[in-house]
Amino acid sequence: MSVVVENLRVELASTGEPLVSEVSFSIEPGKVLGLVGESGSGKTTVSLAMLGYARSGTQIADGSKVEIDGIDFLALSAAERRARRSDLVAYVPQDPNASLNPALSIGEQLLEGLLHGRKAISRKQALERASAILTDVGLPATREFLKRYPSQISGGQQQRIGIAMAIAAYPRLIVLDEPTTGLDVSVQKDVISLVARLCAEYSIAAVYVSHDLALISHVADQVLVLYGGRVMEKASSSALFDKPAHPYTEALLDALPSAKQRRTLRAIGNGTSTGIVRSTPECIFRTRCDIATDACLMNPDLVPFANTDHVVRCHFPGEQSKERGLLIAPGRAEVDQRKPIFEVSGFNASYGDHTVLHDIDISVRGGQCLAIVGESGSGKSTLSRCIAGLHDGWHGNVFFNGKALRPGHSGRTAEDRRRIQYIFQNPYGSLNPRRTIGSSIELVHRHFFGGDTAAARRAIKEVLERVALPSTYADRFPNELSGGEKQRAAIARALICGPEILVCDEVTSALDVSVQAAVVELLRNLMSDGLSMIFVTHNLGVVRSLADQVAVLSAGRIIEFGSTDEVMDQPATDYTRKLLSDTLEVVKAA
């Protein structure tokens, strides 16, 4: 039987104001529904409601219906819902490392639900099923592997364990919340293929939450686009990606980078999503829409487009803005004429007795972006940390503007540290939650330049404006900013130092496509001002849009180095060719 969601509404418990409303869809057994939209669009709120959860301060409204295998899941008591969150519905979270218990072995966690769940089976039967499931998800079904702890397996293996635990009781519905965010392209492709195969094999309906439209086009049978807690468009995957009917869907696709061509990425109008939009008499997307008119002062209904299976909430479905469309960005040949400001040669790095980088040779010119790409474990982050002085276990030649740099942070002068700034992958962890944004930036300014408070405040205002944040954000705390705004604040904190080179470690990996587009274009503009960049990433689409040169790392060695267009159009190694073939592009109807 299918999964049916009708009139799902999640509201503030205090006022009854809706956060998500009028969400309805159905999923046939063995099929995958892709749930897409920017951060704050309501994706996670909807997915958690399907498990009977509502975040603190919110509640699932009366009249909402989530029917799974003929059972109204929301009508069950809290105890009954807990009991059925294995055989009826299961959940795969975004971060498997956080969801797996580090103190329990893989085997203990995989067997727990089978031995103690609603449909408990004997230990012998549980071991047999665990073995079969491990084989299904492409992991070794050995006693030695079952004895391992989460810290002893890779991120991709952890995610496969999370999927194995979810399907162990053969649920009727599985909810996957961004399960491939942060994984490299090869593992990402394997995981979505695994999800599609297991759902079809076991007749499991699935909801796959993601901000990556290219990924959704590969895994989903139908797609639901959310904005402000409402359905903007719903269609089969082929229909939606072949001819998007809502300007929001079109804009999401315009913001998506491609590994096949260098594009100018376009963030959606007015920057980033305002989050879940409360009750309003007008179209909730109107203020960010390129084709909005006075007619949009009235909220549109969800109406059929082309056929009854393709519906859209828009007064002008199918109309495209004349100003939008993909823009091919020109290459930046002028940087090839500049002298290298940063050079590394004969470079080796290790952790204790284990050497992880071998004979590295790279150079970066003024105003140039060098991308460092490769699979997880290839040595990308180790190289970037060594360059920034965050790891001192290396030897070789590192020159910055002709001056040799010493290993480690303590061996460098304050001027060396000022000129090379590092931006971390996770802005949530790199900004002090107890300091305002302005305070965090001022602390760095005072460290390098001293000066009075008035001078620091002028510099903070200028640097916030440089990263397209209002100066009033200086008084906000990190938890008052969106993910994209936090990352811009982290960039501002690095720029306050007046650096000559930025080392960016996966700074766009967790951002939705519109925010990613805005950050990429911000970084491109900074390079136009002469700032150089080392950009560590597994996203080859972003590499194509941003980088001038690419170094491909495998097992700690650079196996390919050259201009972005040369490496990505005519890869010289099988490894690079596989990375490119595993990079997902939007699938459209022929």
C-alpha positions as CSV (number, residue, x, y, z in Angstrom):
1,M,0.0,0.0,0.0
2,S,1.2,3.6,-0.7
3,V,2.1,6.3,1.7
4,V,-0.4,9.1,1.8
5,V,0.1,12.6,3.3
6,E,-2.9,14.9,3.4
7,N,-3.1,18.5,4.5
8,L,0.0,18.3,6.7
9,R,0.3,21.3,8.9
10,V,2.9,22.1,11.6
11,E,2.3,25.1,13.7
12,L,3.6,27.1,16.6
13,A,2.2,25.6,19.8
14,S,1.8,29.1,21.4
15,T,-0.2,30.9,18.6
16,G,-1.3,28.2,16.1
17,E,0.5,30.1,13.3
18,P,1.5,27.7,10.5
19,L,5.2,26.9,9.8
20,V,4.2,24.2,7.2
21,S,0.8,24.1,5.7
22,E,-1.3,22.4,2.9
23,V,1.3,19.8,2.2
24,S,-0.1,16.7,0.4
25,F,1.4,13.9,-1.6
26,S,1.5,10.2,-2.0
27,I,4.3,7.7,-2.6
28,E,3.9,4.2,-4.1
29,P,5.9,1.3,-2.7
30,G,9.4,1.1,-4.2
31,K,9.3,4.7,-5.3
32,V,11.3,7.8,-4.0
33,L,9.9,11.3,-3.5
34,G,12.5,14.0,-3.6
35,L,11.9,16.9,-1.1
36,V,13.8,20.0,-2.2
37,G,14.2,23.7,-1.3
38,E,16.5,26.1,0.4
39,S,17.4,26.0,4.0
40,G,14.4,27.1,6.0
41,S,11.9,26.0,3.3
42,G,10.4,23.4,5.7
43,K,12.0,20.2,4.3
44,T,13.1,18.8,7.7
45,T,9.9,20.0,9.4
46,V,7.9,17.9,6.9
47,S,10.2,14.9,7.1
48,L,10.1,14.8,10.9
49,A,6.3,15.1,10.9
50,M,6.2,11.9,8.9
51,L,7.8,10.2,11.9
52,G,5.3,11.9,14.2
53,Y,7.9,14.4,15.5
54,A,7.6,18.1,16.0
55,R,10.4,20.4,17.2
56,S,10.2,22.1,20.6
57,G,7.6,24.8,20.6
58,T,5.7,23.4,17.6
59,Q,3.0,20.9,17.1
60,I,1.4,18.8,14.3
61,A,-2.0,20.3,13.8
62,D,-5.3,18.3,14.1
63,G,-6.5,17.2,10.7
64,S,-3.0,16.4,9.4
65,K,-2.8,12.9,8.0
66,V,0.2,10.6,7.4
67,E,-1.0,7.2,6.4
68,I,1.5,4.4,6.0
69,D,0.5,1.0,4.9
70,G,-3.2,1.8,5.7
71,I,-2.3,3.0,9.2
72,D,-2.8,6.7,10.2
73,F,0.6,7.1,11.9
74,L,-0.3,10.5,13.5
75,A,-3.5,9.0,15.1
76,L,-1.4,6.5,17.1
77,S,-0.5,7.2,20.7
78,A,3.0,8.4,21.4
79,A,3.9,4.9,22.7
80,E,2.5,3.2,19.6
81,R,4.4,5.5,17.3
82,R,7.6,4.7,19.2
83,A,7.0,1.0,18.8
84,R,6.3,1.4,15.0
85,R,9.4,3.5,14.2
86,S,11.2,0.5,12.9
87,D,8.8,-1.8,11.1
88,L,6.5,1.0,9.8
89,V,8.8,4.0,9.3
90,A,12.5,4.5,9.7
91,Y,14.9,7.5,9.6
92,V,18.4,8.1,8.2
93,P,19.9,11.3,9.5
94,Q,22.4,13.7,7.8
95,D,25.4,13.0,10.0
96,P,25.9,9.2,10.6
97,N,28.9,10.0,12.8
98,A,26.6,11.8,15.2
99,S,23.8,9.3,15.1
100,L,25.9,6.2,15.7
101,N,26.9,5.4,19.3
102,P,30.7,5.6,19.5
103,A,30.7,3.3,22.5
104,L,28.9,0.4,20.8
105,S,30.2,-1.8,18.0
106,I,28.7,-1.8,14.6
107,G,27.2,-5.3,15.2
108,E,25.6,-4.3,18.5
109,Q,23.9,-1.3,16.9
110,L,22.7,-3.2,13.9
111,L,21.3,-6.1,16.0
112,E,19.6,-3.9,18.6
113,G,16.5,-3.2,16.7
114,L,16.2,-6.8,15.5
115,L,16.5,-8.3,18.9
116,H,14.4,-5.8,20.9
117,G,12.1,-4.2,18.4
118,R,8.3,-4.7,18.0
119,K,8.9,-7.8,15.8
120,A,11.9,-9.2,17.8
121,I,13.6,-12.3,16.3
122,S,16.1,-14.8,17.7
123,R,19.8,-13.9,17.8
124,K,20.5,-16.5,15.1
125,Q,17.9,-15.0,12.8
126,A,19.1,-11.5,13.6
127,L,22.7,-12.4,12.7
128,E,21.5,-14.0,9.4
129,R,19.5,-10.9,8.5
130,A,22.3,-8.5,9.5
131,S,24.7,-10.5,7.3
132,A,22.2,-10.2,4.4
133,I,21.7,-6.5,4.9
134,L,25.4,-5.8,5.1
135,T,25.8,-7.5,1.8
136,D,22.9,-5.5,0.4
137,V,24.6,-2.2,1.3
138,G,28.0,-3.3,0.0
139,L,29.8,-3.9,3.3
140,P,31.7,-7.0,4.4
141,A,29.4,-9.4,6.4
142,T,32.2,-10.6,8.6
143,R,32.6,-11.1,12.3
144,E,35.6,-8.8,12.2
145,F,33.7,-6.0,10.6
146,L,30.8,-6.3,13.1
147,K,33.2,-5.9,15.9
148,R,34.5,-2.5,14.6
149,Y,33.4,0.8,16.2
150,P,32.1,3.8,14.2
151,S,35.4,5.6,14.5
152,Q,37.1,2.7,12.7
153,I,35.2,3.0,9.5
154,S,34.9,5.7,6.8
155,G,32.1,8.3,6.5
156,G,30.7,6.5,3.5
157,Q,30.7,3.2,5.5
158,Q,29.0,4.9,8.4
159,Q,26.3,6.2,6.1
160,R,25.8,2.7,4.7
161,I,25.5,1.3,8.3
162,G,22.9,4.0,9.0
163,I,20.9,2.8,5.9
164,A,21.3,-0.8,6.9
165,M,19.9,-0.1,10.4
166,A,17.0,1.8,8.9
167,I,16.0,-1.1,6.5
168,A,16.7,-3.9,9.0
169,A,13.1,-4.3,10.0
170,Y,11.9,-3.8,6.4
171,P,9.8,-0.6,7.1
172,R,7.1,0.6,4.7
173,L,8.6,4.1,4.6
174,I,12.1,5.4,5.0
175,V,12.9,9.1,5.5
176,L,16.4,10.2,4.4
177,D,17.5,13.6,5.6
178,E,20.5,14.9,3.4
179,P,22.3,11.6,3.8
180,T,25.1,12.4,1.4
181,T,26.0,15.9,2.5
182,G,29.7,16.1,3.0
183,L,30.5,12.9,1.2
184,D,32.8,12.8,-1.9
185,V,31.3,12.4,-5.3
186,S,32.1,8.6,-5.7
187,V,30.5,7.7,-2.3
188,Q,27.6,10.0,-3.0
189,K,26.8,8.3,-6.2
190,D,27.1,4.8,-4.6
191,V,24.7,5.8,-1.8
192,I,21.9,7.1,-4.0
193,S,22.2,4.1,-6.2
194,L,22.0,1.9,-3.1
195,V,18.9,3.8,-1.9
196,A,17.1,3.4,-5.2
197,R,17.9,-0.3,-5.5
198,L,16.9,-1.2,-1.9
199,C,13.6,0.7,-2.1
200,A,12.7,-1.1,-5.3
201,E,13.9,-4.5,-4.0
202,Y,12.0,-4.4,-0.7
203,S,9.1,-2.2,-2.0
204,I,9.9,0.5,0.5
205,A,8.6,4.0,-0.1
206,A,11.2,6.8,0.5
207,V,11.3,10.5,1.1
208,Y,14.7,11.8,0.2
209,V,15.4,15.4,1.6
210,S,18.1,17.3,-0.2
211,H,19.2,20.8,-1.5
212,D,21.1,19.1,-4.3
213,L,18.8,19.1,-7.4
214,A,21.3,17.2,-9.5
215,L,21.3,14.3,-7.0
216,I,17.5,14.4,-6.7
217,S,17.2,14.1,-10.5
218,H,19.1,10.8,-10.3
219,V,17.3,9.2,-7.3
220,A,13.8,10.5,-7.2
221,D,10.7,9.3,-9.1
222,Q,8.8,12.4,-8.2
223,V,9.8,15.8,-6.8
224,L,8.1,18.2,-4.4
225,V,9.6,21.8,-4.2
226,L,9.0,23.6,-0.9
227,Y,9.3,27.3,-0.1
228,G,8.2,29.0,3.1
229,G,6.6,25.8,4.3
230,R,4.3,25.4,1.2
231,V,4.4,23.3,-1.9
232,M,5.5,25.4,-4.9
233,E,5.6,22.7,-7.4
234,K,5.1,18.9,-7.6
235,A,5.8,16.7,-10.6
236,S,7.5,13.6,-11.8
237,S,11.3,14.0,-11.9
238,S,11.5,13.9,-15.6
239,A,8.7,16.5,-16.1
240,L,10.0,18.9,-13.4
241,F,13.7,18.9,-14.6
242,D,12.7,19.0,-18.3
243,K,10.3,22.0,-17.9
244,P,10.1,23.6,-14.5
245,A,6.9,25.6,-14.1
246,H,7.6,27.7,-11.0
247,P,10.1,30.6,-11.1
248,Y,11.5,29.3,-7.8
249,T,12.3,25.9,-9.3
250,E,13.9,27.6,-12.3
251,A,16.0,29.8,-10.1
252,L,17.2,26.8,-8.0
253,L,18.4,25.2,-11.2
254,D,20.1,28.4,-12.4
255,A,22.1,28.4,-9.1
256,L,23.4,24.9,-9.7
257,P,27.0,24.6,-10.8
258,S,28.1,22.1,-13.5
259,A,31.3,20.2,-14.0
260,K,30.8,20.4,-17.7
261,Q,31.0,24.1,-18.2
262,R,32.1,27.2,-16.4
263,R,29.0,29.1,-15.3
264,T,28.3,32.3,-13.6
265,L,26.1,31.1,-10.6
266,R,23.1,33.2,-9.8
267,A,21.7,33.4,-6.3
268,I,18.0,33.7,-6.0
269,G,16.7,37.3,-5.8
270,N,17.3,39.2,-2.5
271,G,20.1,36.9,-1.4
272,T,18.9,34.0,0.8
273,S,15.6,32.5,1.9
274,T,13.8,34.3,4.7
275,G,13.0,30.9,6.2
276,I,9.5,29.7,6.8
277,V,7.1,32.4,5.8
278,R,4.1,32.9,8.1
279,S,0.5,33.6,7.0
280,T,0.4,36.2,4.3
281,P,-2.3,37.2,1.8
282,E,0.2,37.4,-1.1
283,C,2.5,35.0,-2.9
284,I,5.2,34.1,-0.4
285,F,7.9,34.1,-3.2
286,R,6.8,37.5,-4.6
287,T,9.7,39.6,-3.1
288,R,12.3,37.3,-4.7
289,C,10.6,36.6,-8.0
290,D,11.8,38.1,-11.3
291,I,8.4,38.0,-12.9
292,A,6.1,39.1,-10.1
293,T,3.3,41.6,-10.8
294,D,0.5,43.2,-8.9
295,A,-1.4,39.9,-9.5
296,C,1.0,38.3,-7.0
297,L,-0.4,40.4,-4.2
298,M,-3.0,37.6,-4.0
299,N,-1.8,34.2,-3.0
300,P,-2.1,31.7,-5.9
301,D,-3.6,28.2,-5.5
302,L,-1.9,24.9,-6.4
303,V,-3.1,24.3,-10.0
304,P,-2.4,21.7,-12.7
305,F,0.3,22.5,-15.3
306,A,0.5,20.4,-18.5
307,N,-1.1,17.4,-16.8
308,T,-2.8,16.6,-13.5
309,D,0.3,15.0,-12.1
310,H,2.3,18.3,-12.5
311,V,0.9,21.0,-10.2
312,V,2.3,24.5,-9.5
313,R,1.5,27.4,-7.1
314,C,2.0,30.4,-9.4
315,H,-0.1,32.9,-11.3
316,F,2.2,32.6,-14.3
317,P,3.2,28.9,-14.5
318,G,5.8,28.1,-17.1
319,E,6.8,31.8,-17.8
320,Q,10.5,32.3,-17.6
321,S,12.3,35.5,-16.8
322,K,14.1,37.1,-19.7
323,E,16.9,38.0,-17.3
324,R,17.6,34.5,-16.1
325,G,19.1,31.5,-17.8
326,L,22.6,30.0,-17.7
327,L,25.5,32.4,-18.1
328,I,28.8,31.0,-19.3
329,A,31.6,32.7,-17.4
330,P,34.8,33.6,-19.3
331,G,38.1,32.1,-18.2
332,R,40.6,34.4,-16.5
333,A,43.7,34.1,-18.6
334,E,45.2,37.3,-17.2
335,V,46.2,35.5,-14.0
336,D,48.6,33.3,-16.0
337,Q,50.8,36.3,-16.6
338,R,51.3,37.0,-12.9
339,K,54.1,35.6,-10.8
340,P,53.5,32.8,-8.3
341,I,53.1,34.2,-4.7
342,F,52.9,30.8,-3.1
343,E,55.1,27.8,-4.0
344,V,55.4,24.3,-2.5
345,S,57.9,21.7,-3.7
346,G,59.3,18.4,-2.4
347,F,56.6,18.5,0.3
348,N,55.9,15.5,2.5
349,A,53.6,15.4,5.5
350,S,52.9,12.8,8.2
351,Y,51.1,11.9,11.4
352,G,53.7,10.2,13.6
353,D,55.3,7.5,11.5
354,H,52.5,7.5,8.9
355,T,53.3,9.6,5.8
356,V,50.1,10.9,4.2
357,L,51.5,13.4,1.6
358,H,54.3,12.6,-0.8
359,D,56.4,14.9,-3.0
360,I,53.8,17.6,-3.4
361,D,54.6,20.4,-5.9
362,I,52.0,23.3,-6.4
363,S,52.0,27.0,-7.0
364,V,49.5,29.8,-6.8
365,R,49.6,33.1,-8.6
366,G,48.3,36.4,-7.4
367,G,44.5,36.6,-7.8
368,Q,44.3,33.0,-8.7
369,C,42.3,30.1,-7.3
370,L,43.9,26.7,-7.0
371,A,41.4,23.9,-6.3
372,I,42.6,20.8,-4.5
373,V,40.3,17.8,-5.3
374,G,40.2,14.1,-4.5
375,E,38.2,11.5,-2.6
376,S,38.0,11.4,1.2
377,G,41.3,10.3,2.7
378,S,43.3,11.6,-0.3
379,G,45.1,14.2,1.8
380,K,43.3,17.4,0.8
381,S,42.6,18.7,4.3
382,T,46.1,17.7,5.6
383,L,47.7,19.8,2.8
384,S,45.5,22.8,3.5
385,R,46.2,22.6,7.3
386,C,49.9,22.4,6.7
387,I,49.8,25.5,4.4
388,A,47.9,27.4,7.1
389,G,50.3,26.4,9.9
390,L,47.8,24.2,11.6
391,H,49.9,21.0,11.3
392,D,53.7,21.0,11.8
393,G,54.4,17.4,10.8
394,W,56.0,18.1,7.4
395,H,59.2,18.9,5.6
396,G,59.9,20.4,2.2
397,N,60.0,23.8,0.6
398,V,57.2,26.3,1.2
399,F,57.7,29.9,-0.1
400,F,55.3,32.8,0.3
401,N,56.3,35.9,-1.8
402,G,59.8,34.4,-1.9
403,K,60.1,33.9,1.9
404,A,60.4,30.4,3.3
405,L,57.7,29.4,5.7
406,R,58.4,27.2,8.8
407,P,56.1,24.3,9.8
408,G,53.5,25.0,12.4
409,H,51.8,28.1,13.7
410,S,54.3,28.9,16.5
411,G,57.2,29.0,14.0
412,R,55.7,31.8,12.0
413,T,55.7,35.5,12.5
414,A,52.5,37.4,13.2
415,E,52.8,38.9,9.7
416,D,53.0,35.3,8.2
417,R,49.9,34.3,10.1
418,R,48.0,37.5,9.1
419,R,48.7,37.0,5.3
420,I,47.4,33.4,5.2
421,Q,43.9,32.9,6.6
422,Y,42.0,29.7,6.9
423,I,38.2,29.3,6.5
424,F,36.8,26.2,8.0
425,Q,34.1,23.9,6.6
426,N,31.7,24.3,9.4
427,P,30.9,27.9,10.3
428,Y,28.7,26.6,13.2
429,G,31.8,25.4,14.9
430,S,34.2,28.1,14.0
431,L,32.2,31.1,15.4
432,N,32.0,31.5,19.1
433,P,28.3,31.2,20.1
434,R,28.8,33.4,23.1
435,R,30.2,36.3,21.1
436,T,28.4,38.6,18.6
437,I,29.7,38.6,15.1
438,G,31.2,42.0,15.6
439,S,32.9,40.9,18.7
440,S,34.5,37.9,17.0
441,I,35.7,40.0,14.1
442,E,37.0,42.8,16.4
443,L,39.0,40.3,18.4
444,V,41.0,39.4,15.3
445,H,41.4,43.0,14.3
446,R,42.8,44.0,17.7
447,H,45.2,41.0,17.6
448,F,46.8,42.0,14.4
449,F,46.4,45.8,14.3
450,G,45.6,47.0,17.8
451,G,44.0,50.4,17.5
452,D,41.0,52.0,19.2
453,T,37.4,50.8,19.3
454,A,36.3,53.4,16.7
455,A,38.8,52.2,14.1
456,A,37.9,48.6,14.7
457,R,34.2,49.3,14.3
458,R,34.8,51.2,11.0
459,A,36.8,48.2,9.7
460,I,34.1,45.7,10.8
461,K,31.4,47.8,9.0
462,E,33.5,47.8,5.8
463,V,34.3,44.1,5.9
464,L,30.7,43.1,6.5
465,E,29.6,45.2,3.6
466,R,32.3,43.5,1.5
467,V,30.7,40.1,2.1
468,A,27.2,41.5,1.5
469,L,26.1,41.4,5.1
470,P,24.3,44.5,6.7
471,S,26.5,46.3,9.2
472,T,23.7,45.7,11.8
473,Y,24.7,42.0,11.8
474,A,27.7,43.0,14.0
475,D,25.3,43.0,16.9
476,R,23.9,39.5,16.2
477,F,25.0,36.2,17.7
478,P,25.8,33.2,15.4
479,N,22.5,31.4,16.2
480,E,20.6,34.4,14.8
481,L,22.2,33.9,11.3
482,S,21.4,31.3,8.6
483,G,24.1,28.8,7.5
484,G,25.0,31.0,4.5
485,E,25.2,34.1,6.6
486,K,27.4,32.4,9.2
487,Q,29.8,31.4,6.4
488,R,29.9,35.0,5.1
489,A,30.7,36.1,8.7
490,A,33.5,33.6,8.8
491,I,34.9,34.9,5.5
492,A,34.6,38.5,6.9
493,R,36.6,37.5,10.0
494,A,39.4,36.2,7.7
495,L,39.2,39.3,5.5
496,I,39.6,41.7,8.4
497,C,43.2,40.6,8.6
498,G,43.9,41.9,5.1
499,P,45.2,38.5,3.9
500,E,46.9,37.7,0.6
501,I,45.7,34.1,0.4
502,L,42.6,32.3,1.7
503,V,42.7,28.6,2.4
504,C,39.0,27.4,2.1
505,D,38.3,23.9,3.4
506,E,35.0,22.7,1.9
507,V,33.4,26.0,2.7
508,T,30.3,25.4,0.5
509,S,29.7,21.7,1.2
510,A,26.7,22.1,3.5
511,L,25.1,25.1,1.8
512,D,22.0,25.0,-0.3
513,V,22.5,25.8,-4.0
514,S,21.4,29.5,-3.8
515,V,23.6,30.3,-0.9
516,Q,26.4,28.4,-2.5
517,A,26.0,30.5,-5.6
518,A,26.2,33.7,-3.6
519,V,29.3,32.5,-1.7
520,V,31.1,31.4,-5.0
521,E,30.4,34.7,-6.7
522,L,31.6,36.5,-3.5
523,L,34.9,34.6,-3.7
524,R,35.2,35.3,-7.4
525,N,34.8,39.0,-6.7
526,L,37.5,38.8,-4.0
527,M,39.9,37.3,-6.5
528,S,39.2,40.1,-8.9
529,D,40.6,42.4,-6.1
530,G,43.8,40.4,-6.2
531,L,43.2,37.9,-3.4
532,S,44.6,34.4,-4.0
533,M,42.8,31.2,-2.9
534,I,43.4,27.5,-2.2
535,F,40.0,25.9,-2.4
536,V,39.7,22.4,-1.0
537,T,36.5,20.6,-2.2
538,H,34.9,17.5,-3.6
539,N,32.4,19.5,-5.6
540,L,33.7,19.6,-9.2
541,G,30.8,21.8,-10.3
542,V,32.1,24.6,-7.9
543,V,35.6,23.9,-9.1
544,R,34.6,24.5,-12.7
545,S,32.9,27.8,-11.8
546,L,35.6,29.2,-9.5
547,A,39.0,27.7,-10.0
548,D,41.8,28.7,-12.4
549,Q,43.9,25.6,-11.7
550,V,43.3,22.1,-10.3
551,A,45.5,19.7,-8.4
552,V,44.1,16.2,-8.2
553,L,45.2,14.2,-5.1
554,S,45.0,10.5,-4.7
555,A,46.6,8.5,-1.8
556,G,48.6,11.6,-0.9
557,R,50.1,12.2,-4.3
558,I,49.3,14.8,-6.9
559,I,48.4,12.7,-10.0
560,E,47.3,15.6,-12.2
561,F,47.9,19.3,-12.2
562,G,46.9,22.0,-14.7
563,S,44.3,24.6,-15.8
564,T,40.7,23.8,-14.8
565,D,39.6,23.5,-18.4
566,E,42.5,21.2,-19.4
567,V,42.0,18.9,-16.4
568,M,38.2,18.7,-16.6
569,D,37.9,18.6,-20.4
570,Q,40.8,16.3,-21.1
571,P,41.7,14.4,-17.9
572,A,44.9,12.5,-18.2
573,T,44.3,9.8,-15.5
574,D,41.6,7.1,-14.9
575,Y,41.2,8.5,-11.4
576,T,40.2,12.0,-12.6
577,R,38.0,10.5,-15.3
578,K,36.2,8.5,-12.6
579,L,35.7,11.6,-10.4
580,L,34.2,13.4,-13.3
581,S,31.9,10.5,-14.3
582,D,30.7,10.2,-10.7
583,T,29.8,13.9,-10.5
584,L,26.1,14.2,-10.8
585,E,24.5,16.5,-13.4
586,V,20.8,17.3,-13.7
587,V,19.0,14.5,-15.7
588,K,16.6,15.9,-18.2
589,A,14.2,14.1,-20.5
590,A,15.7,13.2,-23.9
